[in-house]
Amino acid sequence: MIGVKRRTNEPTLDSHAFDLLCLTMACVLGVHAPHLPWWLVAGLSLVLVLRWWQRRRQGKRPPLLLKLPLLALLAVAVVFTYGTIFGQEPGSALAVGLLVLKLLESEAPRDAKVGVSFACFGLMAALLFDQGLVATFVVALGLLPALATLRALEPAQASVSLPRALLPGLALLAAAVPLALLAFALVPRLSSPLWGAANNAEARTGLSDRMSPGNFTELLTDDRPAMRVSFDGTPPAPELRYFRAYVMWLYDGRTWEHADLRRADGQARPLETVEGNAATRYEIDLEPTNRRVLPALDVPLEAPADAWLSPDREVFSDKPVRVPLHYESRSALHYRLQATLPAGARHLALRLPKGYNPRSHALAAQWRARYGGDDQAIVGAALTLFHNGGFRYTLAPAPLGRDSVDDFLFGTREGFCEHYASSFTVLMRAAGIPARVVTGYQGGYWSPLGNYLLVRQSDAHAWSEVWLEGRGWTRVDPTAAVRPERVSQGAAAAAGDQLGWAQTSWLASLRNQWDVVNHWWTQGVIGFDALRQRGLLTPFGIHDTGTAMLGILLAIGTALFVLIGVGWALWRRERPEPVRQALRRLEARLARAGITRRRSEGPQHYLRRAARALPAQRDELERLMARYLELRYAHDEPVPELLREFQRAVREFRPRRVVK
């Protein structure tokens, strides 16, 4: 693209078309900016602005000695940042950079056409990162400057204001919507993407199989949807909305880590429902995570299709979730999990690294000496400590040192769920009570309009499970002892004003209501796969719409659109042009005054005769005649401003009746 020599006989790109081309490149850079490094966005923006300013001021092409170093610098920067130029993110960064650098040699209409074509490809590539409703709408709007640029490259196009330049493209997009919907519904779907570049969405969830106190901070301030849950019947109460993801056994003094126990026994832990509790059925629409874990209401009774249930009642998919996933499951809200604990599991649930947190060990030993074998009393003592010990819930806690639990319990006494779950579990293990950490989500917003529970990334949570004699693994949430609102009202209520203006009640309510539209988009558009396409005609009694049937319907629909388009073109051709319509209106008014146009008389001769018949309005009629001739013959298309002025003058013209 860079360095192509321009032919000497090619016309030069005018300033209006170049401005629109710069705007097109800016739109491509804007839609890709969220997933590009900030320094690359800033650098490319600077190049774009300086190139626009340089052409405005000097009107000549930058030297080759400037373009080649910038091209080399772009390639080196991409390789240095990503380690390669291949892949979704580095490929997009390189493509956007080359597109902006193309402006340095865009001097001819041919250069602009090449740039616009590649810009359209760049806009479509942005949908590889985000296919949401807003992102799709922004990409569609980004096509308007590209269409306006192509229109400005047509011969004899007058320079108009930016809104006027964008309106024809908006009309074209509106006309293309019905055909796009037809193609969306009837073009046969592929079972896998056309290219193998799956959406790298790992950073979209933040839920990891490792947890260190403090690494949830970014996640807890992320209000993007994580999943949407629909229940068969009444949704569970807020204090029961725990969604299990990872169970963490391993602890090294700082970090908790998930232990894959599948090879240990291969069987899910024995589960016994209690209190006459019936299973809760529900469906989950999970956003892409690029991980295998499938959050499930605590605790799941079965795994959905193409997934398996771990010994710790975790649900894992057979492959990473790289696209929105819909699955169904059943869970028990009241249960007894693993009433007997094998020696190996007990040893693992009591293991603590040596030489860490001596004050926490001493406190746990005091509780054991005071309460003897009453494990439930020790659990209560720890919760009382959190409730009455001056602890504070905050998303910006002070940093912790090597003995992180000691620093937290006896020093800072501030943190969020990770800090409380980690320190509580360490205290339990130090007191001889088997314990482990569980991470997942808790809470969510119940949408009465959409009839589903919206769980956001900010609803990520960590809690503990302790093993008690006769009760098995029992959930204990120490965060609730410090901040009960975290469980009863949600993460936003617990954080209070720490999340800033974006979490104000009215704005949060507006985002929650808007999510209904996003949910519809995810289900109806993003989730429209080959299976749903085959059932497209089920309401009409056709249960399996094969490729042949889709092809026939597509051909019929396309033919109908062609006929409609031809009919519209013929109708438009028969309609008089706006200039002629205004002239006919003027002729009608003159006819009422007694001056009728003869069959063989041209408009110029007719208006001159009318001027002679109306000497008091001669100047006004001559101005109307001159303006009509200019609009009709001086341009391929009437200038909109002049046309409106002519139409207004015709409306205001009032001829006096001719006295014979």
N, C-alpha and C positions, 0 to 999 in steps of 0.2 A: 504493500500500500504506500509506503513512504519512498520518496525518491523517484517516482514515475515522471518522466519528462513530458511537459505539456507541449502539444503541437502549437506552432506559431500562428496558424490560421484559425485557431479556436477563439470564440469570443470570451471576453473577461466576465467573470461573475459580478453582477451589480451588488451594491451595498445592501439592498433590501433582501435579496436572496441569501447573501452571506450572513446577515443578522439572523435570519430564520434557521440557517444551517448551524450557527453557533448555539441557538436555542435548542435545536434538536440534540446536539451533543451534550448540552447541559442536562437535558431530561434523562438521557441514558446514564450519565454520571450520577444523577440524583437517585434514580431507582436502584442503582447498584451500591450506593454509598453505605447502606447499613451493614453490608458484609465485606466491605473493603477496609484496609487499614486507614486510619485517619490521616496519616501523613501522605498517603497516596492520593486520597480525595482532595486534600488541601493543595498538593503539588499540581495535580491535573486541573483543578479549578483555577489556579494561578496562571497556568499555561493558556487555558481557554480565554481568560479575561485579557491577558496581555496580547494574545493574538488578535482578539477582536479590536482592542485599542490600537494596536500597531497598524492594522489594515485601515481603520478609520482615519488615522493620522497620516500615514505614509502611503498606503495603497499599493504596496509592493510585497513580493514574496520574501519570507525570511531566508537567509543564506543557508546553503547546504551544510556548512560547518556547524550550524546550530542544531539542525535536525538530527544528524547522525549521533552526536553525543547524547542527546535526549533519548533517542531510540535505544542506545546501548545502556544508558542509565536505567531505563524502564525494565529491560530484560534482567539486568543484574539485581535490581531491587526486588523483582518478583521471585527470582531464584533464591535470593538471600532470605526473604520472608517465609516462603513456603517450601523451599528445598527442591522445587521442581517447577516446570512450566505446565505440567500436565495435571489434569484433575479439574474438578468443578470450580473451586475457589481461585487457584492460580490462573486457570484458563480465563476466567471472567475478568480478573485483574489485568491480565495482559491484553485481552480484547478491548476493554474499556480504555486502557492507556493508548493502544494503537489508534483507536477511534478518535481520541482527542488530538493526538499528534497528527492525524490526517488533516486537521485544519491548517497546519503549517504549510501545506502545499495545495490547498484548495483554492484555486484561482479561476478555474474554468467550470462551466456547467457539467462537463463530464465528471470532474472531481466531486462536485456536489452530489451527483446522482449515485456515485459509488459510495460516498459517505452516508447518504440517506439509507441506501440498501443495507449497509452493514449496521447502521444504527437501529433499524427495525429488527435485525437479528439480535442485537444486544438487548433490546427491550424484551423480546421474547425469552431470552436466556435468564432474565431476572426471575421468571416464574419457576425456575429450577430451585430457587431458594425459598420462595414463599408463594403459595397459590391461593392465599386467602382472598376474600371479597375485596378488601381495600387495596391490596397489592395488585389484583387483576384490574381494578378500576383505574389505578394510577398508571399502569402499563398502557391501558387503552387510551388514556388522556395523553400519554407520552407520544402516541402516534400522530397527534394533531400537528405539532410543529413539522414532523417529517412530511406529512401530506401537504402542508402549507408551503414547504420548501420546494417540493416537486411542482406545485402549481405556480410558484413564482418563477420557475425556470421555463415556463411556457412562453412562446413569443408574444410580444405586445401586451404583457401584463403590467398594469399600472401599480405603483407603490401605494399600498393602503396601510391603515393602522393594524396593529397586531390582532385585536378582536375580529376585524373584518377578514384578515388573512386566515384565521383559524376556523371561522364559521363553515366554509365549504367542507373542510375535513370532518367537522362534527356531523354534518349532514350525511357524508359518505359512510361514517361509522354507524350512524343510526340506520341507514338503509341496509348495511351489511349484517345487522343483528339477526334478522329472521333467517337468513341463509346460514349464518354461523350456528344458530340453534338447531337448524335441521342437520347440519353436518355433525354437530356435537352428539345428537341423539342417534343418528343412523350410520355414521361411518364406523365400520367394525372395529372394536377395541382390541388392542394387543394384550396378551396375558402378562407381559412384562414391558418395561419402558423401551422405547426405540433405541436408546443408548443405555449403557450399563452404569451410568453415573447416578447412583442413588443419592437422595437428599441427605447431606450430612447434618443431621439434626441433633447430634449428641449434646450440644450446649443448650438445647432448648428445654431440657428438663432439669438438669443439675442433680437429680437423684442418682447417687452412686453407690457402689458396693463397698465404699469406704467412707468413714465419717470421723472428722476431727472437730472438736469444739471450735466453732468460729467459721467453718467453711460453708455453712448454710446461709450466710448473710446475704450474698448476692441473690440466692434463690428466693429468700423470704421477701425481697423487694421486687420480685418479678411477678407481675400480675397477668401474664399471658395464660390462657387456658391450658390445663394439663389434661383434663378429661371431663366428660359429661356422662352422668349416670342416670339412667331411667329405671324406676322400680315398678314391679308388679304390685300395685297397691300403694298403701301409705308409706312414705319414706321413713327411715329410722330417725329417732330423736337425735339432735345435734351431738349429745355426749356419746352416741354409738356410731358416729360416722368416722370410724378409723379404717383406712385403706392400707392394707399390709403390702409392703414391697420387699425389703431385705431384712433378714434376721442376722445379726452380727454377734459372733461368739469371740472372735480373736481380738486381743487388746495388747498393745505394746507399750503402754504408758502414755500414749498421746492419741493414737488412731485406733478406731474400731474397724474391723474388717469382716466382710461376709465370709462364711466358711461353707464350701460346697460339700454337704454331707450326703449327696446322692450316692456316692460310691460306698459310703459307710454301711448303710442298710438298704437303701433303695426304696424304702417304703415311707409313706406319709405317716406322721405321728398319729397314734390312736386318738380319735376324737369322739367325745360323747356329749350330745346335746342335753341340756338340763332345763328345768323349769318349764317343761312342756313347750319349748320354743320350736316354732315351725321354721323351716328354711326360708330365707329371703331370696327371692329371685330378682335379678337385675340385669341390665345391659349397659355396657361401657363403650363409649367412643373415645378412644385414646389417641392423643396427638403423637406425632412421630417423636421417638426418643433415641433411636439408634441403639437401643439396649433390648435385652430379651425379657426383662421383668415385666409382668403384667399386674399392676396394682389390683387388689381384690378386697372386698369388704371383709373385715376381720371377724371370723376366720372362714376361708373358703372350704366348701365341701367337695368341690370337684374342679377340674381344670377344663377350660373351653377347648374347642377343636384346635388341633395343631399346637397344643401346649401340654405341659406336664406339671404335676404337683410335687413339690420337694418334700423331704421329710419334715421340714419346719413349716409346712403349709404356705410356702411361697409358690407363686404361679410364674412359670417361665415359658416363653414362646420358643418354638423350634428354631426360629431365626430372628434376627434383630428387627425391631419395629421401625421401618424407614418410611412408611406411609401411614396415614390415619387408619386405625384398626378398630373394627367393631367386634366385640365378643360378648358372650352371655355366660353367666355363672350363677351359683347358689352359695349362700353363706349362712352360718349359724351365728347369731348375735350373742347368744348365751350358751356356753359350752364348757366342757372339762377336757383340757388338752394334756394328754400323756400323764395319766395318774401315777405311773411308776417311772422312775428315772434310772436308766442303766448306769453302771459305774463309769463307763467311758464318757458319757454325756455329762454326768455330774462333775467329773474331773475337768472337763472342758469349760463348764459353766462356772467354775470356781477359780480358774487360773488367773493369776495376776503377775505382772513382771516384778522381779525383785529390785529393791532399792528405790522404788517410786512411792511418793505420797505417804510418808511415815505418819503424819498427823491424822490422816483419814483412817489408816489402819488402827491407830490408837483409839480413835473415837468409836470405830466399829467394835473393837475389843471391849470397850466399856459397855456398850449396849448388850453385847453377848453375855457379859458378866452380870449385868443388871436383870435381864429378862430370861436368862437361861435358854431353854429350848423353845421358847415362844417366838417363832419366826415372824408371825403376824404382828407382834408387839414391836419388833425391831423395824419392820416396814413402817409401822405407824410413827415410830420415833424419828425416822428419817424424813417422813412427810411433814411432821411437826416442826422439824428443824427448818425446812424450806419455807414453811408458812409463817413461822414466828421469828425467824433468824435474821430479818432485815434484808432478805434477798429482793432483787429488783429485776423485772423483765425488761430487757432492752435489746435492740438490734445492733447497737454499737458498743459492745462490751470492751473492757480493758483487755489488753493482751495478757496471756498467761505464760508462765515460765516452764521449766522442766517438769516440776511437780505440779502439773496443771490442775489436778483435782484439789490439792491442798491450797493452791493459790486462789482457786474459785471459792472453796468452802470457807476459808478463814481469812481471805484477803479481799478480793474485788466484790464478791457476792452479787454479781450482775451478769446477765447473759440471757440466752433464749433456750429453746427446747434442747438443742444439742448439749449445752452445758449441764442442764439439769438431768437429762437422761444418762449422760456419761458418768457424772459424779454419783448419782443414785445407784447405778449399777456397780460401780467400784465399791461403794459402801456396803452393798449387799454381799458382794463376793468376799470382801474383807471380813464380814461378820459370819461367813460360812453359809450363806444362802445362795443357791444357784441362781444366776441372773444373766440376762443378755439384753442387748439393745435391738430395737426394731425401728426401722425407718419407713416412711410412706407419706400419706396425706391424712389430714384430719380436718373435718368441717366442710365448708363449701357453701355456696349460695343456692337456695332452692328457687328456681324460676317457675312461678305459677303459670306464666304465659307459655313457656316451652315444656313444662311438666318434666323437668329434669334437674339434677343437682350439678351445678357448675363448680368444678374443683380447679382452682388456679395453681400455678407454680408456687405462689406465696403461701398456699395451704400446706406446703411440705412440713413434715413434723417428725419428731423422734420421741419415742417413749421406751419404757422398760417392760420386761417380762421376768417375773420371779417364779421359781418353782416352790410351791408350798405343799406340804404333806396332805394328801387327801383331796387336793384341789388341782394339782398339776400346774401347768404354766398359766400364770395369772397376769393380766395386763395391769400395770401401774404407771400412771402418767404424773411424774413429779412436777411438770410444768403447771398442771392444774392446781397444785397446792400453792403456787406462787401467784399465778394469774389465772383464776377460774374462767375469765372471759375468753381465754384462748380456746377452750373446749366448747363453751356454751354459745359464744357469739362469733367465733372465728378469729383468724390471724389478724385481720385489719383492726378489730376491736381491741385485741391484746396489745397491738403496737401503738395504738392511740395516734398521736400526731407525729410519730417518728417517721412515717412514710411520706410526709410532705403533702403538698396541695393535691397531688394526683389521687390521694386516698380519701379526700373529703367525701362526706356521706352522699351528697347529691351527685358528684361525679362518679363515685363508685356505683351508685344505683343506675346511672345512665349507662355505664359500661356493661353492667350485668344485663340490662334490658337489651342492649345492642347485641349481646352475645347470642340471642335467639336468632338473629339474622345470620351471624357467622355459623351457627349450628346448622341452619338450613342449607347454607352454602356448602358446608363440609359434607353433609349427607347427600344433597341433591346434585352437586357438581363434582367436587373432588372425589367423593365416594362412588361416583357412577362408573362402575367397572364393567368388565365383560359379562359377569354373571347377571348383574342388574339389567344390562342391555338385552340379554336374551329373554328376560322376563318383561320387556317393555310393553308387549301387547297382551299381557295376562288379563287386564280388565276387559279386553275384547274377545276373550275365549281362546287366544293363542298362547299356550304356555311356554313354548320354546321358539323364539324368533331367531332362526338361523341366519347365516351369512347371506344366503341367496335371497331370503325375504328382506333383509336389511338393504341389499343392493337394489331390489325392485322398488322399495319404498323411497330410497334415496333418489333413484332415477325419476320416479313420478314427482317427488317434491321439487327436484331441480327443474324439471320441465315446467311445472306450474310457476316457479319463480321466473323462469325465462319468459313465459307468456305474459306474466304480470309486468315484467320489465319492458317488453316490446310494446305492450299496450300503453303503458305510461309514457314511453318515448313518443309514440304516435300521437297520443293525446296532447302532449306538451308541444309537439311540432305543429299541431293544428291551432293551438292557442296563440293569439297574437303576442308579440313581445311587449314588455312593459312600456317601451317607448311608443310603439304603435297604439297600445291601449290608451295612453295619455293623449295621443293625437286624435284618436276616434272620439274621445270625450270632448276635446276642443272643437272638432267638427260638428258634434251634436249641438253644442252651445251656439256655434255660429249659424247652424241651420235654423235654430229657433229664432234667431235674429234676422233671418231672411237671406242668409248667404249659404247656399247649398253647394257642396262640391260636385263637380261634373264627373261623369264616368271616366273620361279620358284625361282628367286633369291631375297633374302631379302635386305633391304637397307644397312644393316651393311656389309654384304658380298660384295655387289656391290661396295660400296665406298672403301672397302679395296682392291678389285681387281683394281679399278681405280687408287688407290694410287700406286699399284705396277706397273701399266702401265705408270704412270707419275711420275717417281722418283723425278723429280725436284720440283714437287708440292705436294709431299707426306705429308709434315707437314700441309699444308693448307687444304688438303682434310681430314686429320685426325681430325683437329679442327672442320671442318664442320660436320663430322660424330658424334663427341662427343656432339656438340651443338644440333644436330637434335635429338639424343637419349634422351638428357635431356629435351628438349621441348616436345617430344612426350610421354615420359613415366614417367618422374619424378614428374609431376604435373597434377592435374585434368584439369586445364586450363593453357595454356602457359602464362608465365610471359611476359607482354607486352614489357618491355625493352629488354629482351633476344630475343624475337621474332623479334623485329625490327633490332637488331644487326645481327641475322642470315639472315634475308631477305637482308640486305645491303651487307653482305659478299657474298651471292649467286650472287647478281647483279654485284659485282666487280670481281668475279672469271672469269678468261679467260683461259680455258685449251688449251694446245698446242696439235696440231694434232699428233696422234700416227703414227710412221713410221713402216710399216710392211715389 
